[in-house]
Amino acid sequence: MTVPTTETVTETRRTTPPRAPTASAGTAPSTAPEPAPAPSRQPVPVPVSLPKTAAPVTEAGTGPVPDLSWPGPGPDLSWPGPGPDLDSTGQLIGRIGSQLGSGLLRVRPRHAPAPVLLLAAHGSRDPRALATVRVLLERVRELRPGLDVRLGHVELDAPLLTDALRALDRPRNSREVPGTGGAPHTGGPPGTGGAPASGVVLVPLLLSRGRHVKHELPAAARARPALPSRVAAPLGPHPLLVEALRERLADTGWRVRGARERATSGVVLAAAGSRDPDAAADTRATAELLAQRLGVPVVPAYSCAATPTVPAALRALAARGRHRVAVASYFTAPGRCAARCAEAAPGPVAAPLGAHPAVARLVLRRYDEARAGAPAVPPLFGAP
């Protein structure tokens, strides 16, 4: 005799309402109202123990009921391994963020190198002029450490501006290029060779517009088309020059003390002179700024190429009752023109602007202005 075994069979409950009993023969039909349909419910598995030999449960008119049980062992839905330590995870994320942040702080953005500042001086046969310009060059470097500051002259002194530009136009890390005649090193860091990819800014060590600023400097830059170049504005007119002129006058001992001295005092602003009307306009503008600063009349005068001369300016002031007169030397360095003006003055004569700290600051200001917005060659004041 076989002992019947049992197995779990899943039976699906019907989600349709139960059929109402039908009236059999001889039985009166029921008058009770048909019950409302029950709300639909999802199938719920119900374990049923049946003999193994028993026939599958069937439903009238539907055939065998399918076996809806999970085949084999059920899936393991538990967390694999030990559960996550949320506190440790938060600490780990915080530690990663901290390390990433500190690493980013150590990363410095790479900037393009600044253009070379090429100071374009006039040049002079007076050896004091070159010595003065070199002192000014060092002051500019002290004010802007790391900036490549070099020197070139329009004429009379070495290195000439053309040689300085040729040296910048040659490949980096080379001392010379075949066929250039071995242009001399022009004051940049030793062994650096040519200019960086950002080029060069020519800053005129000149006090007004004129032939050199308008024509000669731009022409020298255009002769090197592969070298990105800009020509800055001349130094004057500017309030920094006025401060330097006032201090140079004070160094001579000339001062205005009280209303009586002010009524009899005046200043001649001695400049080099130019046939260009823009140069004369710039010198007059500086004279007006200096007059406002000192509170006395200031008359511009010139050593050559323009009028009035220094003696004529002194006579004009004397005719106005201004006999206590000093001469302010509106020159960037000692030279023939400055000496000529000084010889014509009977009273105090101030030294040229030279390497005054205000001049060094103004050189860098003109350099920054050119970098910020001045057009590249063709020049700021127009092409010839």
C-alpha positions as CSV (number, residue, x, y, z in Angstrom):
1,M,0.0,0.0,0.0
2,T,1.5,3.3,-1.0
3,V,1.5,6.0,1.6
4,P,0.3,9.1,0.0
5,T,2.7,12.0,0.2
6,T,1.8,15.6,0.0
7,E,3.2,18.5,-2.0
8,T,2.4,22.2,-1.9
9,V,0.1,23.2,-4.7
10,T,-0.8,26.8,-5.3
11,E,-4.4,27.5,-6.0
12,T,-5.6,30.8,-7.4
13,R,-8.6,32.3,-5.8
14,R,-11.2,33.5,-8.2
15,T,-11.5,37.2,-8.5
16,T,-15.0,37.0,-10.0
17,P,-18.1,37.0,-7.7
18,P,-19.6,33.6,-6.9
19,R,-22.4,32.4,-9.1
20,A,-25.8,32.6,-7.7
21,P,-27.5,29.2,-7.0
22,T,-29.8,28.1,-9.8
23,A,-33.4,27.0,-9.1
24,S,-33.8,23.3,-9.3
25,A,-36.9,21.6,-10.5
26,G,-39.7,22.0,-8.0
27,T,-38.0,24.8,-6.2
28,A,-39.2,28.4,-6.4
29,P,-36.8,30.9,-7.6
30,S,-35.2,33.0,-4.9
31,T,-36.4,36.6,-4.6
32,A,-33.3,37.8,-2.8
33,P,-31.4,40.5,-4.7
34,E,-28.2,39.6,-6.5
35,P,-25.2,40.5,-4.3
36,A,-23.0,43.4,-5.5
37,P,-19.9,42.2,-7.2
38,A,-16.9,41.9,-4.8
39,P,-14.0,44.2,-5.5
40,S,-11.3,42.8,-7.7
41,R,-8.3,41.4,-5.8
42,Q,-5.0,40.1,-7.0
43,P,-4.4,36.4,-6.9
44,V,-3.1,35.2,-3.6
45,P,-1.1,31.9,-3.5
46,V,-2.6,29.5,-1.0
47,P,-0.6,26.4,0.0
48,V,-2.7,23.2,-0.3
49,S,-1.5,19.8,0.8
50,L,-2.7,17.1,-1.6
51,P,-1.8,13.4,-2.0
52,K,0.9,13.0,-4.7
53,T,-1.4,10.7,-6.6
54,A,-4.3,13.0,-6.5
55,A,-5.4,14.6,-9.8
56,P,-4.8,18.3,-10.3
57,V,-7.4,20.6,-9.1
58,T,-9.6,21.7,-11.9
59,E,-12.1,24.4,-12.5
60,A,-15.2,23.7,-14.5
61,G,-14.6,24.6,-18.1
62,T,-11.0,25.9,-17.7
63,G,-8.8,22.8,-17.6
64,P,-6.0,22.1,-15.2
65,V,-4.9,25.0,-12.9
66,P,-1.3,26.0,-13.7
67,D,1.3,25.6,-11.0
68,L,2.3,29.1,-10.0
69,S,4.8,28.2,-7.3
70,W,8.5,29.3,-7.8
71,P,10.4,26.6,-9.5
72,G,13.1,25.4,-7.1
73,P,14.4,27.4,-4.2
74,G,13.2,31.0,-4.0
75,P,15.5,33.9,-4.8
76,D,17.7,35.2,-2.0
77,L,16.8,38.9,-1.8
78,S,18.9,39.7,1.3
79,W,21.9,42.2,1.0
80,P,25.0,40.4,-0.2
81,G,27.4,40.3,2.6
82,P,27.3,42.5,5.6
83,G,25.1,45.6,5.3
84,P,26.8,48.9,4.3
85,D,28.2,51.1,7.1
86,L,26.5,54.4,6.3
87,D,28.7,56.3,8.7
88,S,31.9,54.9,7.2
89,T,30.6,55.6,3.7
90,G,29.9,59.3,4.6
91,Q,33.4,59.6,6.1
92,L,34.9,58.0,3.0
93,I,33.1,60.5,0.7
94,G,34.2,63.4,2.8
95,R,37.8,62.2,2.8
96,I,37.8,61.9,-1.0
97,G,36.3,65.3,-1.4
98,S,38.9,66.8,1.0
99,Q,41.8,65.2,-0.9
100,L,40.4,66.3,-4.3
101,G,39.9,69.9,-3.0
102,S,43.5,70.1,-1.7
103,G,44.8,68.7,-5.0
104,L,42.9,71.3,-7.0
105,L,44.4,74.0,-4.8
106,R,47.9,72.8,-5.7
107,V,47.1,73.0,-9.4
108,R,48.0,76.4,-10.8
109,P,46.4,77.5,-14.1
110,R,48.9,78.0,-16.9
111,H,49.0,81.5,-18.3
112,A,50.5,82.7,-21.5
113,P,53.8,84.6,-20.8
114,A,53.6,88.4,-20.7
115,P,54.9,90.3,-23.8
116,V,58.4,91.6,-23.6
117,L,58.5,95.3,-22.5
118,L,61.0,96.9,-25.0
119,L,61.9,100.4,-23.7
120,A,62.5,102.6,-26.8
121,A,64.9,105.4,-25.8
122,H,66.1,108.1,-28.2
123,G,69.8,107.8,-27.7
124,S,72.5,110.4,-27.1
125,R,76.2,111.0,-27.5
126,D,76.3,112.0,-23.8
127,P,77.4,108.9,-21.9
128,R,75.3,110.0,-18.9
129,A,72.1,109.4,-20.9
130,L,72.8,105.7,-21.4
131,A,73.7,105.3,-17.7
132,T,70.5,107.0,-16.7
133,V,68.3,104.9,-18.9
134,R,69.9,101.7,-17.5
135,V,69.1,102.8,-14.0
136,L,65.5,103.4,-15.1
137,L,65.4,100.0,-16.7
138,E,66.4,98.3,-13.4
139,R,63.7,100.3,-11.5
140,V,61.1,99.0,-13.9
141,R,62.3,95.5,-13.4
142,E,62.1,95.9,-9.6
143,L,58.5,97.1,-9.8
144,R,57.5,94.1,-12.0
145,P,59.6,91.1,-11.0
146,G,59.6,88.4,-13.7
147,L,58.8,90.7,-16.6
148,D,61.2,90.6,-19.4
149,V,62.3,94.2,-19.8
150,R,64.8,95.2,-22.6
151,L,66.2,98.3,-24.1
152,G,66.6,99.6,-27.6
153,H,67.6,103.1,-29.0
154,V,66.2,105.0,-32.0
155,E,69.7,106.2,-32.8
156,L,73.2,107.0,-31.4
157,D,73.3,104.3,-28.7
158,A,73.5,100.5,-28.7
159,P,71.6,98.4,-28.8
160,L,69.6,100.0,-31.6
161,L,65.9,99.3,-31.7
162,T,66.2,97.3,-34.9
163,D,68.8,95.0,-33.3
164,A,66.6,94.6,-30.2
165,L,63.7,93.6,-32.3
166,R,65.8,91.2,-34.4
167,A,67.0,89.5,-31.2
168,L,63.4,89.1,-30.1
169,D,62.4,87.7,-33.5
170,R,64.8,84.8,-33.5
171,P,63.9,81.4,-32.1
172,R,63.7,81.0,-28.3
173,N,66.7,79.5,-26.5
174,S,69.2,80.6,-29.2
175,R,71.8,83.3,-29.1
176,E,71.7,84.2,-32.8
177,V,70.3,83.3,-36.2
178,P,72.5,82.7,-39.2
179,G,72.5,85.6,-41.5
180,T,71.6,88.3,-38.9
181,G,75.1,89.2,-38.1
182,G,74.8,87.9,-34.5
183,A,72.6,90.6,-33.0
184,P,73.7,91.4,-29.5
185,H,71.8,90.4,-26.4
186,T,69.6,93.3,-25.4
187,G,69.0,93.0,-21.7
188,G,66.6,90.1,-21.4
189,P,67.3,87.1,-19.2
190,P,70.5,85.4,-20.4
191,G,70.0,82.5,-22.8
192,T,66.3,83.2,-23.4
193,G,66.7,84.1,-27.0
194,G,63.6,85.4,-28.7
195,A,60.3,86.8,-27.4
196,P,57.5,84.6,-26.1
197,A,54.5,83.8,-28.3
198,S,52.7,86.9,-26.8
199,G,55.2,89.2,-28.5
200,V,56.5,92.6,-27.5
201,V,55.2,96.0,-26.4
202,L,57.3,99.0,-27.5
203,V,57.1,101.7,-24.8
204,P,58.6,105.0,-26.1
205,L,60.8,106.7,-23.6
206,L,59.6,109.9,-25.2
207,L,57.5,112.7,-23.7
208,S,55.3,113.6,-26.6
209,R,53.9,112.6,-30.0
210,G,56.2,113.2,-32.9
211,R,58.1,111.6,-35.8
212,H,59.7,108.9,-33.7
213,V,56.4,107.8,-32.0
214,K,54.2,108.1,-35.1
215,H,56.5,106.8,-37.8
216,E,59.9,105.3,-36.8
217,L,58.8,103.0,-34.0
218,P,55.9,101.5,-35.9
219,A,58.0,101.0,-39.0
220,A,60.6,99.1,-37.0
221,A,57.9,96.9,-35.6
222,R,56.3,96.3,-38.9
223,A,59.7,95.2,-40.3
224,R,59.3,92.1,-38.2
225,P,55.8,90.8,-39.3
226,A,56.3,87.4,-37.5
227,L,56.8,89.2,-34.2
228,P,53.4,90.2,-32.6
229,S,54.0,93.9,-31.7
230,R,52.2,96.8,-30.1
231,V,53.4,100.4,-29.8
232,A,52.4,102.1,-26.5
233,A,51.6,105.8,-26.1
234,P,54.4,108.2,-25.3
235,L,54.9,109.0,-21.6
236,G,53.5,112.5,-21.7
237,P,51.4,114.2,-20.9
238,H,50.6,112.6,-17.5
239,P,50.2,113.6,-13.9
240,L,53.0,111.3,-12.9
241,L,55.4,113.3,-15.0
242,V,54.1,116.5,-13.2
243,E,54.9,115.0,-9.8
244,A,58.4,114.1,-11.0
245,L,58.9,117.7,-12.4
246,R,57.7,119.2,-9.1
247,E,60.2,117.1,-7.1
248,R,63.1,117.9,-9.4
249,L,62.3,121.6,-9.0
250,A,62.2,121.2,-5.2
251,D,65.6,119.5,-5.3
252,T,67.1,122.8,-6.5
253,G,65.7,124.6,-3.5
254,W,63.1,126.5,-5.5
255,R,59.8,126.7,-3.7
256,V,56.9,129.1,-3.5
257,R,56.3,130.4,0.0
258,G,53.3,132.7,0.5
259,A,51.3,135.0,-1.7
260,R,54.1,137.5,-2.3
261,E,56.4,134.9,-3.7
262,R,53.6,133.4,-5.7
263,A,52.9,136.8,-7.3
264,T,56.5,137.1,-8.6
265,S,57.3,133.5,-9.5
266,G,57.1,131.5,-12.7
267,V,58.5,128.4,-14.4
268,V,59.9,127.7,-17.9
269,L,59.2,124.1,-19.0
270,A,62.2,123.4,-21.3
271,A,61.6,120.6,-23.9
272,A,63.4,119.3,-26.9
273,G,61.1,120.6,-29.5
274,S,59.5,119.2,-32.7
275,R,58.0,120.4,-35.9
276,D,55.0,118.1,-35.3
277,P,52.1,120.2,-34.0
278,D,50.9,117.2,-31.8
279,A,54.3,117.3,-30.0
280,A,53.8,121.0,-29.2
281,A,50.3,120.3,-28.0
282,D,51.4,117.6,-25.7
283,T,54.1,119.9,-24.2
284,R,51.6,122.7,-23.6
285,A,49.3,120.2,-21.9
286,T,52.1,119.2,-19.5
287,A,52.8,122.9,-18.8
288,E,49.2,123.5,-17.9
289,L,49.2,120.5,-15.5
290,L,52.3,121.8,-13.9
291,A,50.9,125.3,-13.5
292,Q,47.9,123.9,-11.8
293,R,50.1,121.9,-9.4
294,L,52.5,124.7,-8.5
295,G,50.0,127.6,-8.6
296,V,52.2,129.8,-10.8
297,P,52.5,130.4,-14.6
298,V,54.4,127.8,-16.6
299,V,55.6,128.7,-20.1
300,P,56.8,125.9,-22.5
301,A,60.1,126.5,-24.3
302,Y,62.2,124.5,-26.7
303,S,65.8,123.9,-27.4
304,C,65.3,123.6,-31.2
305,A,62.8,123.1,-34.0
306,A,60.0,125.2,-32.2
307,T,59.5,128.4,-30.4
308,P,59.7,130.1,-28.0
309,T,63.3,129.4,-26.9
310,V,64.2,129.4,-23.2
311,P,65.6,133.0,-23.3
312,A,62.4,134.2,-25.0
313,A,60.2,132.5,-22.4
314,L,62.2,134.1,-19.6
315,R,61.7,137.5,-21.1
316,A,58.0,136.9,-21.5
317,L,57.7,136.0,-17.8
318,A,59.7,139.0,-16.8
319,A,57.4,141.3,-18.8
320,R,54.6,140.1,-16.6
321,G,56.5,140.8,-13.4
322,R,57.7,137.3,-12.9
323,H,61.4,137.6,-12.0
324,R,61.7,134.6,-9.6
325,V,61.8,132.0,-12.3
326,A,63.1,128.4,-12.4
327,V,63.6,126.1,-15.4
328,A,62.1,122.6,-15.3
329,S,64.0,120.2,-17.6
330,Y,61.4,118.2,-19.5
331,F,63.9,115.6,-20.8
332,T,64.1,111.9,-20.0
333,A,67.9,112.0,-19.6
334,P,70.9,114.3,-19.7
335,G,72.1,115.3,-23.2
336,R,72.9,118.1,-25.6
337,C,69.4,119.6,-25.7
338,A,69.1,119.6,-21.9
339,A,72.5,121.2,-21.5
340,R,71.7,123.9,-24.1
341,C,68.5,124.9,-22.1
342,A,70.3,124.9,-18.8
343,E,73.0,127.3,-20.2
344,A,70.4,129.8,-21.2
345,A,68.8,130.1,-17.7
346,P,70.3,132.5,-15.1
347,G,68.3,131.0,-12.2
348,P,67.7,127.5,-10.8
349,V,67.6,124.7,-13.4
350,A,66.1,121.3,-12.4
351,A,67.7,118.0,-13.4
352,P,66.0,115.9,-16.2
353,L,63.4,113.4,-15.2
354,G,65.8,110.6,-15.5
355,A,65.2,107.5,-13.4
356,H,62.6,109.1,-11.1
357,P,60.4,106.5,-9.5
358,A,57.3,108.1,-11.0
359,V,58.8,107.7,-14.5
360,A,59.3,104.0,-13.8
361,R,55.7,103.6,-12.7
362,L,54.5,105.4,-15.8
363,V,56.5,103.1,-18.1
364,L,54.6,100.1,-16.7
365,R,51.3,102.0,-16.9
366,R,51.8,102.6,-20.6
367,Y,52.8,99.0,-21.1
368,D,49.6,97.8,-19.3
369,E,47.5,100.2,-21.3
370,A,48.9,98.9,-24.6
371,R,48.3,95.3,-23.5
372,A,44.7,96.1,-22.5
373,G,43.5,97.8,-25.6
374,A,45.9,99.6,-27.7
375,P,45.9,98.2,-31.3
376,A,48.7,96.2,-32.6
377,V,50.9,97.7,-35.3
378,P,49.8,99.9,-37.2
379,P,50.5,102.2,-34.3
380,L,48.3,103.9,-31.8
381,F,48.5,107.3,-33.4
382,G,48.2,106.1,-37.0
383,A,50.4,104.8,-39.7
384,P,52.7,107.2,-41.7
